Amino acid sequence: MGSRYRRFPSLQSLIGFEAAARLGSFSRAAEELSMTQSAVSHQIRALEELLGQAIFRREGRTVQLTDAGRDMLETAQRALGVVEEGLGRLDYYVKPGSVVITCPAAFARHWLLPKLPELKQAHPDIDPWIVSSDELVDFSRSENDMYVQLLESPVNGLLCELLAAEVLSPLCTPAYRKTLGRKRPRPADLLKLDLIHDESWDGWNHWFEEAEFEGAYPVKGTNFSDPGLALDAALTDQGVVLGSHTLAREYLSTGKLVELIDLSVTRSARWFLVGDPTRIEGDAERRMWSWLRAQAQPAYYQ
């Protein structure tokens, strides 16, 4: 069984045909394509032989499309347009300042996004390409230059830099805190509040264990599979989240969020910046790596 592409003309013959059909002349097509007229004529003859019918009528020094030729011209222009568009998209992969970094959506939205203006000010020629994913990157099968992920330990054979430990505590907005009055809440008081749960880690149980709470652990409240959405819920006065200090750093520093109780838990997994040594050899990639390292949080670097 032959290939289904056996009747497909070469790309070069389509280019020659399209130019001749558009310009109505083999000689003008040859001039535009920097070819000889005989080369264009040869391409057209080969195309007609492949199609099994004439696509041009020769009339002296000019050529006219046959009905089949007009149909073929529409196909050729559409096909060449798709190829041109696809080749244009590839430019993004080779532009000098492009750096591809993958990280969880929550990290991208709450940690990286607020810092991008600082990156552009320090390195205006770097164009980050941010991919949101919780999956570990296989550098042999992707265009990624580096990634950020919560890991229990560094990855063997790859460059790994610790960005921050994952410290969490009960966070809410000042407005939500005011609804409790002046009373300083205790762990037991949280059971009466709107608790926001992050399904990616059973954090509230760990926190109540740390608080040496002897009652039943809370199960009521809104659940989110994305810790970033859980943090967003707290930011919109929807309750108390056991929030990551890494993700909430900006909100804590600006007062948009406050610690409801000064008691935190630390996960064994920590935020690591990971890269393939061969991908960090370029100038933009190396500077992006160094800039991300400089954003490490000393207070939680443990």
NORZI-V491910 format. One record per residue. N is the residue number from 1. D_CENTER is the distance of its C-alpha to the mean C-alpha in Angstrom with 2 decimals. Layout:
BEGIN
N&D_CENTER, N&D_CENTER
END
This chain:
BEGIN
1&41.35, 2&39.92, 3&36.37, 4&35.29, 5&34.35, 6&37.91, 7&38.78, 8&35.74, 9&36.81, 10&35.29, 11&32.67, 12&35.21, 13&37.89, 14&35.72, 15&35.06, 16&38.82, 17&39.74, 18&37.44, 19&38.83, 20&42.42, 21&42.07, 22&40.49, 23&43.06, 24&45.99, 25&47.12, 26&46.57, 27&47.69, 28&45.36, 29&42.44, 30&43.50, 31&43.64, 32&40.13, 33&38.70, 34&40.92, 35&42.74, 36&46.38, 37&47.75, 38&48.98, 39&45.47, 40&44.16, 41&47.22, 42&46.61, 43&43.01, 44&44.31, 45&47.16, 46&44.87, 47&42.59, 48&45.68, 49&46.96, 50&43.69, 51&43.72, 52&47.45, 53&48.36, 54&48.78, 55&46.02, 56&48.09, 57&51.70, 58&53.24, 59&55.48, 60&56.98, 61&54.46, 62&51.91, 63&49.93, 64&49.12, 65&46.61, 66&48.06, 67&46.78, 68&44.77, 69&43.54, 70&42.28, 71&40.40, 72&38.98, 73&37.97, 74&35.76, 75&34.10, 76&33.75, 77&32.25, 78&29.70, 79&28.78, 80&28.65, 81&26.50, 82&23.85, 83&24.01, 84&23.85, 85&20.76, 86&19.00, 87&20.19, 88&18.97, 89&15.34, 90&15.81, 91&16.64, 92&13.05, 93&13.06, 94&16.28, 95&16.43, 96&17.93, 97&15.71, 98&12.22, 99&10.64, 100&7.50, 101&7.00, 102&6.01, 103&7.93, 104&9.48, 105&8.97, 106&12.43, 107&11.92, 108&9.10, 109&11.45, 110&14.74, 111&14.62, 112&12.08, 113&12.09, 114&15.91, 115&16.09, 116&14.20, 117&17.58, 118&19.23, 119&16.87, 120&17.57, 121&21.21, 122&21.49, 123&19.50, 124&19.39, 125&18.64, 126&15.29, 127&12.27, 128&9.16, 129&5.89, 130&3.62, 131&1.60, 132&4.69, 133&7.52, 134&11.12, 135&11.96, 136&13.25, 137&11.98, 138&14.70, 139&14.65, 140&17.33, 141&15.32, 142&11.89, 143&10.83, 144&9.38, 145&11.69, 146&11.54, 147&10.42, 148&12.01, 149&13.82, 150&17.18, 151&19.62, 152&23.36, 153&23.94, 154&22.54, 155&21.44, 156&24.27, 157&23.84, 158&20.67, 159&20.44, 160&20.09, 161&20.55, 162&21.34, 163&19.66, 164&21.50, 165&23.53, 166&22.73, 167&25.64, 168&26.08, 169&28.87, 170&29.92, 171&28.33, 172&29.22, 173&29.78, 174&33.12, 175&34.14, 176&33.77, 177&35.62, 178&38.46, 179&39.13, 180&40.43, 181&43.07, 182&44.19, 183&44.30, 184&42.30, 185&40.52, 186&41.09, 187&39.00, 188&41.27, 189&40.59, 190&36.90, 191&38.10, 192&39.33, 193&36.07, 194&32.94, 195&30.80, 196&27.07, 197&25.89, 198&22.62, 199&22.84, 200&20.53, 201&23.55, 202&27.20, 203&27.38, 204&30.26, 205&32.59, 206&31.91, 207&32.53, 208&35.80, 209&36.91, 210&36.40, 211&38.40, 212&41.12, 213&41.22, 214&43.78, 215&43.16, 216&40.88, 217&37.17, 218&35.36, 219&33.74, 220&33.79, 221&30.99, 222&27.65, 223&25.16, 224&21.35, 225&19.09, 226&16.37, 227&17.84, 228&15.93, 229&17.82, 230&20.93, 231&20.68, 232&20.26, 233&23.40, 234&25.32, 235&24.37, 236&25.95, 237&29.20, 238&28.80, 239&30.04, 240&29.55, 241&26.46, 242&26.57, 243&23.79, 244&21.95, 245&23.30, 246&20.14, 247&18.07, 248&21.16, 249&22.29, 250&22.08, 251&23.74, 252&26.46, 253&27.19, 254&27.54, 255&29.49, 256&27.26, 257&27.52, 258&30.48, 259&31.50, 260&33.91, 261&35.49, 262&35.34, 263&34.58, 264&31.34, 265&30.14, 266&28.05, 267&25.94, 268&26.43, 269&22.69, 270&21.27, 271&18.02, 272&17.58, 273&15.61, 274&15.67, 275&15.70, 276&17.56, 277&20.53, 278&20.40, 279&16.89, 280&18.07, 281&21.01, 282&19.75, 283&20.66, 284&17.32, 285&15.78, 286&18.98, 287&19.06, 288&15.52, 289&16.63, 290&19.89, 291&18.53, 292&16.46, 293&19.66, 294&21.67, 295&19.85, 296&21.24, 297&23.44, 298&27.01, 299&28.45, 300&26.40, 301&26.25, 302&28.50
END
